[in-house]
């Protein structure tokens, strides 16, 4: 494979992964707000910067966590 198609493919993969991360982050933020009320800027930023794996962990934790800080292990 020549360099141009390979670079295009890599760019598409990164774009798809970034889109999945952003969509997951929006969903997790909505769920956190619904469960715990308004979120502070630090929490919003933490979720927005999280990887897909971290978002999955947060989403699973928010179902049983008694407080917002417990979702993040604090």
Buried (B, 14 or more C-beta within 10 A) or exposed (E): EEEEEEEEEEEEEEEEEEEEBEEBBEEBBEBBBEEBEEBEEEBBEBBBEBEEEBBEBBBEEBEEBEEBEEBBEE
